[in-house]
Amino acid sequence: MTERQLREQEFQIARYRHLEREVTDPLAACLIHSIIEELEAELRKQRPDWHGPGH
């Protein structure tokens, strides 16, 4: 992945995190959380030093 693609993926993760906080349906929240985990795992493969926000 290029640096730009990595930044876009980070932005996408942030958008999903925001959506996860806003959603009220428990099933939807669970599915969004699963998507976030997959995106973060993929990002960590490409950028092993990435730990997400707050780390």
HUSULHU-V817755 format. One record per residue. RES is the residue in one letter. SS is DSSP state (H for helix, E for strand, C for the rest). PHI is phi in whole degrees, 0 to 359 (none if undefined). PSI is psi in degrees with one decimal (* if undefined). Layout:
res=RES ss=SS phi=PHI psi=PSI
res=RES ss=SS phi=PHI psi=PSI
This chain:
res=M ss=C phi=none psi=144.9
res=T ss=C phi=281 psi=165.8
res=E ss=H phi=301 psi=-38.9
res=R ss=H phi=295 psi=-42.2
res=Q ss=H phi=296 psi=-37.7
res=L ss=H phi=296 psi=-43.0
res=R ss=H phi=296 psi=-39.9
res=E ss=H phi=296 psi=-38.6
res=Q ss=H phi=294 psi=-41.2
res=E ss=H phi=300 psi=-42.1
res=F ss=H phi=295 psi=-40.8
res=Q ss=H phi=298 psi=-41.7
res=I ss=H phi=299 psi=-44.0
res=A ss=H phi=299 psi=-40.8
res=R ss=H phi=296 psi=-42.5
res=Y ss=H phi=295 psi=-37.7
res=R ss=H phi=298 psi=-42.0
res=H ss=H phi=297 psi=-45.7
res=L ss=H phi=299 psi=-40.2
res=E ss=H phi=299 psi=-37.9
res=R ss=H phi=290 psi=-29.9
res=E ss=H phi=273 psi=-26.3
res=V ss=C phi=288 psi=143.8
res=T ss=C phi=254 psi=-17.0
res=D ss=C phi=279 psi=123.4
res=P ss=H phi=299 psi=-38.1
res=L ss=H phi=294 psi=-43.8
res=A ss=H phi=299 psi=-42.4
res=A ss=H phi=298 psi=-40.9
res=C ss=H phi=296 psi=-43.6
res=L ss=H phi=295 psi=-42.1
res=I ss=H phi=297 psi=-40.2
res=H ss=H phi=298 psi=-39.8
res=S ss=H phi=297 psi=-40.5
res=I ss=H phi=298 psi=-44.8
res=I ss=H phi=301 psi=-45.8
res=E ss=H phi=299 psi=-41.2
res=E ss=H phi=295 psi=-44.0
res=L ss=H phi=296 psi=-40.9
res=E ss=H phi=294 psi=-40.0
res=A ss=H phi=297 psi=-42.2
res=E ss=H phi=296 psi=-41.7
res=L ss=H phi=294 psi=-39.4
res=R ss=H phi=295 psi=-31.2
res=K ss=H phi=296 psi=-41.0
res=Q ss=H phi=280 psi=-30.8
res=R ss=C phi=223 psi=83.8
res=P ss=C phi=302 psi=-23.4
res=D ss=C phi=277 psi=-2.4
res=W ss=C phi=279 psi=129.6
res=H ss=C phi=236 psi=3.0
res=G ss=C phi=87 psi=175.4
res=P ss=C phi=290 psi=145.9
res=G ss=C phi=81 psi=2.0
res=H ss=C phi=250 psi=*
